[in-house]
Amino acid sequence: MRTLFILLVLCASAQAETFRNSNGQVVGRSSTTNAGTTFYNPAGQITGRAVTTSTGTTFYNPMGQQTGRSARK
């Protein structure tokens, strides 16, 4: 039971990054989970997403429409 709980916590955890300009002002943030990376502007609005699989990375706009793709070789 404890092992299952630990696995669920690890799977649900996210990594967060904050992006700053040369003056130290926050210009964006990102949050990465096993489902992909979501990018936010300084106001917290979603600006896009990136999902990486074994074949490459697909990029999406805030409405979920695919905007680009990078293939792995």
TORMIBA-950415 format. One record per atom (N, C-alpha, C, CB): residue number from 1; residue in one letter; atom name; x, y, z. Coordinates in Angstrom, 3 decimals. Glycine has a CB too. Layout:
// TORMIBA-950415
NUM,a,CA,X,Y,Z
...
This chain:
// TORMIBA-950415
1,m,N,0.822,-1.188,0.000
1,m,CA,0.000,0.000,0.000
1,m,C,0.869,1.257,0.000
1,m,CB,-0.937,-0.004,1.204
2,r,N,1.917,1.294,0.827
2,r,CA,2.796,2.465,0.869
2,r,C,3.526,2.650,-0.449
2,r,CB,3.803,2.339,2.008
3,t,N,3.949,1.553,-1.071
3,t,CA,4.646,1.651,-2.350
3,t,C,3.748,2.269,-3.405
3,t,CB,5.127,0.275,-2.808
4,l,N,2.505,1.876,-3.457
4,l,CA,1.560,2.435,-4.411
4,l,C,1.382,3.928,-4.183
4,l,CB,0.213,1.720,-4.312
5,f,N,1.257,4.342,-2.942
5,f,CA,1.103,5.763,-2.623
5,f,C,2.329,6.556,-3.075
5,f,CB,0.874,5.955,-1.111
6,i,N,3.513,6.044,-2.834
6,i,CA,4.741,6.724,-3.243
6,i,C,4.796,6.835,-4.761
6,i,CB,5.984,5.976,-2.713
7,l,N,4.436,5.785,-5.465
7,l,CA,4.431,5.822,-6.929
7,l,C,3.436,6.852,-7.449
7,l,CB,4.097,4.438,-7.498
8,l,N,2.266,6.938,-6.846
8,l,CA,1.272,7.916,-7.274
8,l,C,1.767,9.337,-7.040
8,l,CB,-0.049,7.691,-6.538
9,v,N,2.424,9.574,-5.928
9,v,CA,2.959,10.900,-5.637
9,v,C,4.050,11.257,-6.625
9,v,CB,3.497,10.968,-4.205
10,l,N,4.937,10.320,-6.936
10,l,CA,6.016,10.584,-7.887
10,l,C,5.474,10.860,-9.284
10,l,CB,6.984,9.406,-7.930
11,c,N,4.452,10.140,-9.698
11,c,CA,3.874,10.337,-11.027
11,c,C,3.140,11.666,-11.133
11,c,CB,2.925,9.199,-11.362
12,a,N,2.582,12.128,-10.042
12,a,CA,1.791,13.353,-10.063
12,a,C,2.653,14.605,-9.877
12,a,CB,0.728,13.296,-8.984
13,s,N,3.909,14.420,-9.517
13,s,CA,4.753,15.590,-9.247
13,s,C,5.121,16.296,-10.538
13,s,CB,6.024,15.180,-8.492
14,a,N,5.348,17.585,-10.426
14,a,CA,5.693,18.396,-11.583
14,a,C,6.970,19.175,-11.299
14,a,CB,4.539,19.353,-11.946
15,q,N,7.687,19.464,-12.361
15,q,CA,8.853,20.328,-12.242
15,q,C,8.462,21.692,-12.774
15,q,CB,10.088,19.747,-13.010
16,a,N,8.818,22.731,-12.050
16,a,CA,8.468,24.088,-12.469
16,a,C,9.741,24.890,-12.725
16,a,CB,7.588,24.788,-11.398
17,e,N,9.703,25.723,-13.738
17,e,CA,10.813,26.614,-14.073
17,e,C,10.274,28.032,-14.181
17,e,CB,11.513,26.178,-15.401
18,t,N,11.082,28.998,-13.803
18,t,CA,10.746,30.408,-13.971
18,t,C,11.782,31.026,-14.890
18,t,CB,10.690,31.156,-12.597
19,f,N,11.328,31.775,-15.888
19,f,CA,12.225,32.421,-16.847
19,f,C,12.276,33.915,-16.556
19,f,CB,11.761,32.162,-18.311
20,r,N,13.486,34.448,-16.491
20,r,CA,13.687,35.870,-16.179
20,r,C,14.522,36.537,-17.258
20,r,CB,14.364,36.040,-14.804
21,n,N,14.290,37.835,-17.465
21,n,CA,15.111,38.585,-18.404
21,n,C,16.375,39.066,-17.702
21,n,CB,14.323,39.779,-18.993
22,s,N,17.209,39.841,-18.394
22,s,CA,18.483,40.269,-17.821
22,s,C,18.317,41.208,-16.623
22,s,CB,19.311,40.949,-18.882
23,n,N,17.126,41.787,-16.457
23,n,CA,16.852,42.652,-15.308
23,n,C,16.246,41.898,-14.132
23,n,CB,15.926,43.770,-15.718
24,g,N,16.062,40.590,-14.293
24,g,CA,15.497,39.781,-13.222
24,g,C,13.982,39.718,-13.210
24,g,CB,15.961,40.296,-11.928
25,q,N,13.345,40.361,-14.176
25,q,CA,11.877,40.327,-14.235
25,q,C,11.410,38.983,-14.786
25,q,CB,11.332,41.490,-15.111
26,v,N,10.333,38.473,-14.215
26,v,CA,9.764,37.206,-14.688
26,v,C,9.112,37.442,-16.048
26,v,CB,8.724,36.631,-13.662
27,v,N,9.523,36.647,-17.042
27,v,CA,8.945,36.756,-18.382
27,v,C,8.126,35.523,-18.747
27,v,CB,10.045,36.969,-19.414
28,g,N,8.175,34.491,-17.910
28,g,CA,7.380,33.296,-18.162
28,g,C,7.694,32.206,-17.169
28,g,CB,7.610,32.792,-19.566
29,r,N,6.886,31.158,-17.243
29,r,CA,7.064,30.000,-16.377
29,r,C,6.736,28.749,-17.185
29,r,CB,6.166,30.100,-15.098
30,s,N,7.177,27.611,-16.698
30,s,CA,6.783,26.341,-17.295
30,s,C,6.564,25.321,-16.197
30,s,CB,7.845,25.843,-18.299
31,s,N,5.749,24.350,-16.505
31,s,CA,5.467,23.250,-15.594
31,s,C,5.518,21.963,-16.403
31,s,CB,4.077,23.427,-14.883
32,t,N,6.358,21.021,-15.967
32,t,CA,6.534,19.771,-16.703
32,t,C,6.046,18.604,-15.868
32,t,CB,8.007,19.569,-17.096
33,t,N,5.205,17.769,-16.480
33,t,CA,4.739,16.526,-15.871
33,t,C,4.980,15.413,-16.873
33,t,CB,3.224,16.608,-15.461
34,n,N,4.548,14.209,-16.544
34,n,CA,4.698,13.110,-17.497
34,n,C,3.789,13.293,-18.712
34,n,CB,4.396,11.776,-16.814
35,a,N,2.869,14.250,-18.674
35,a,CA,1.979,14.521,-19.802
35,a,C,2.552,15.571,-20.751
35,a,CB,0.623,14.977,-19.294
36,g,N,3.634,16.242,-20.372
36,g,CA,4.230,17.256,-21.229
36,g,C,4.592,18.511,-20.455
36,g,CB,3.289,17.602,-22.356
37,t,N,4.955,19.547,-21.193
37,t,CA,5.333,20.827,-20.597
37,t,C,4.325,21.887,-20.999
37,t,CB,6.761,21.243,-21.027
38,t,N,3.851,22.650,-20.030
38,t,CA,2.938,23.758,-20.278
38,t,C,3.689,25.043,-19.983
38,t,CB,1.638,23.644,-19.410
39,f,N,3.565,26.024,-20.887
39,f,CA,4.238,27.309,-20.749
39,f,C,3.224,28.393,-20.410
39,f,CB,5.002,27.668,-22.038
40,y,N,3.624,29.312,-19.530
40,y,CA,2.752,30.381,-19.054
40,y,C,3.436,31.731,-19.219
40,y,CB,2.365,30.153,-17.584
41,n,N,2.644,32.784,-19.438
41,n,CA,3.189,34.143,-19.452
41,n,C,3.264,34.639,-18.008
41,n,CB,2.310,35.105,-20.338
42,p,N,3.804,35.842,-17.772
42,p,CA,3.935,36.325,-16.394
42,p,C,2.603,36.450,-15.644
42,p,CB,4.619,37.660,-16.402
43,a,N,1.506,36.610,-16.372
43,a,CA,0.191,36.725,-15.741
43,a,C,-0.414,35.361,-15.402
43,a,CB,-0.753,37.491,-16.652
44,g,N,0.263,34.274,-15.792
44,g,CA,-0.228,32.937,-15.493
44,g,C,-1.101,32.328,-16.568
44,g,CB,-0.978,32.966,-14.236
45,q,N,-1.244,33.002,-17.697
45,q,CA,-2.053,32.465,-18.795
45,q,C,-1.216,31.477,-19.611
45,q,CB,-2.587,33.614,-19.706
46,i,N,-1.842,30.411,-20.056
46,i,CA,-1.141,29.407,-20.862
46,i,C,-0.802,30.002,-22.225
46,i,CB,-2.004,28.117,-21.024
47,t,N,0.453,29.842,-22.621
47,t,CA,0.887,30.322,-23.936
47,t,C,1.172,29.177,-24.892
47,t,CB,2.125,31.190,-23.797
48,g,N,1.276,27.963,-24.388
48,g,CA,1.504,26.813,-25.255
48,g,C,1.851,25.574,-24.468
48,g,CB,2.598,27.108,-26.241
49,r,N,1.988,24.471,-25.220
49,r,CA,2.333,23.180,-24.633
49,r,C,3.295,22.462,-25.548
49,r,CB,1.074,22.322,-24.384
50,a,N,4.087,21.573,-24.981
50,a,CA,4.972,20.701,-25.750
50,a,C,4.861,19.292,-25.186
50,a,CB,6.452,21.210,-25.709
51,v,N,4.688,18.326,-26.079
51,v,CA,4.580,16.930,-25.666
51,v,C,5.664,16.149,-26.395
51,v,CB,3.152,16.344,-25.969
52,t,N,6.521,15.475,-25.636
52,t,CA,7.619,14.707,-26.211
52,t,C,7.336,13.219,-26.110
52,t,CB,8.940,15.045,-25.513
53,t,N,7.529,12.520,-27.226
53,t,CA,7.388,11.065,-27.277
53,t,C,8.683,10.495,-27.848
53,t,CB,6.141,10.633,-28.141
54,s,N,8.698,9.218,-28.083
54,s,CA,9.896,8.573,-28.630
54,s,C,10.189,9.018,-30.060
54,s,CB,9.738,7.061,-28.587
55,t,N,9.200,9.580,-30.739
55,t,CA,9.409,9.997,-32.132
55,t,C,9.725,11.477,-32.281
55,t,CB,8.191,9.672,-32.946
56,g,N,9.557,12.271,-31.221
56,g,CA,9.860,13.695,-31.296
56,g,C,8.975,14.516,-30.378
56,g,CB,9.713,14.184,-32.715
57,t,N,8.980,15.826,-30.603
57,t,CA,8.209,16.759,-29.776
57,t,C,7.174,17.473,-30.634
57,t,CB,9.141,17.787,-29.085
58,t,N,5.941,17.551,-30.134
58,t,CA,4.869,18.264,-30.815
58,t,C,4.517,19.485,-29.985
58,t,CB,3.621,17.351,-31.033
59,f,N,4.357,20.632,-30.655
59,f,CA,4.053,21.896,-29.988
59,f,C,2.618,22.302,-30.282
59,f,CB,5.032,23.004,-30.434
60,y,N,1.956,22.860,-29.252
60,y,CA,0.553,23.250,-29.358
60,y,C,0.373,24.682,-28.877
60,y,CB,-0.344,22.293,-28.548
61,n,N,-0.592,25.395,-29.466
61,n,CA,-0.914,26.752,-29.009
61,n,C,-1.870,26.657,-27.812
61,n,CB,-1.554,27.603,-30.171
62,p,N,-2.261,27.784,-27.220
62,p,CA,-3.131,27.727,-26.034
62,p,C,-4.482,27.057,-26.277
62,p,CB,-3.365,29.113,-25.524
63,m,N,-4.947,27.012,-27.538
63,m,CA,-6.229,26.371,-27.839
63,m,C,-6.083,24.882,-28.132
63,m,CB,-6.885,27.056,-29.019
64,g,N,-4.859,24.361,-28.039
64,g,CA,-4.640,22.939,-28.267
64,g,C,-4.391,22.564,-29.704
64,g,CB,-5.791,22.183,-27.778
65,q,N,-4.258,23.544,-30.596
65,q,CA,-3.988,23.253,-32.006
65,q,C,-2.491,23.042,-32.208
65,q,CB,-4.506,24.400,-32.919
66,q,N,-2.143,22.037,-32.987
66,q,CA,-0.728,21.757,-33.244
66,q,C,-0.109,22.898,-34.048
66,q,CB,-0.563,20.410,-33.998
67,t,N,1.039,23.382,-33.581
67,t,CA,1.717,24.488,-34.273
67,t,C,3.075,24.086,-34.831
67,t,CB,1.890,25.661,-33.331
68,g,N,3.587,22.943,-34.440
68,g,CA,4.889,22.509,-34.952
68,g,C,5.268,21.146,-34.446
68,g,CB,5.957,23.495,-34.578
69,r,N,6.333,20.630,-35.037
69,r,CA,6.800,19.288,-34.673
69,r,C,8.302,19.224,-34.911
69,r,CB,6.054,18.177,-35.494
70,s,N,8.994,18.578,-34.006
70,s,CA,10.416,18.329,-34.123
70,s,C,10.619,16.825,-34.034
70,s,CB,11.230,19.088,-33.022
71,a,N,11.156,16.228,-35.085
71,a,CA,11.317,14.770,-35.130
71,a,C,12.690,14.370,-34.618
71,a,CB,11.113,14.243,-36.562
72,r,N,12.735,13.222,-33.978
72,r,CA,14.014,12.637,-33.543
72,r,C,14.572,11.793,-34.657
72,r,CB,13.846,11.790,-32.256
73,k,N,15.885,11.749,-34.739
73,k,CA,16.532,10.894,-35.751
73,k,C,17.137,9.692,-35.119
73,k,CB,17.595,11.653,-36.517
